[in-house]
Amino acid sequence: MQQSEVMQVLKEYISQEILDGKDIGLEATTPLLEWGIIDSLSFLRLINFIQDRFGLEIAPEKAVPDNFKDLEAMTSLVLETAAE
């Protein structure tokens, strides 16, 4: 898995499933939590999506806001978890 591929998959999921297809110009560092794009329900849906799509198990200690603050942080989480 390459960083750009993972980030694109996450961006598409957020755009389609969380933003209902709205294009708000998501960038790698768009503050998803700070701007309220991701709330508690979408946070759980996002974890489930990552686990299903990438075949990973996100440990509870990694399901923290810092790992989901933006696309860059989520991509790092996916790649680090896949490498373990």
PyMOL commands that set and color helices and strands:
alter all, ss='L'
color gray80, all
select helices_A, chain A and resi 3-18+40-54+60-62+65-68+71-83
alter helices_A, ss='H'
color red, helices_A
deselect
rebuild
show_as cartoon
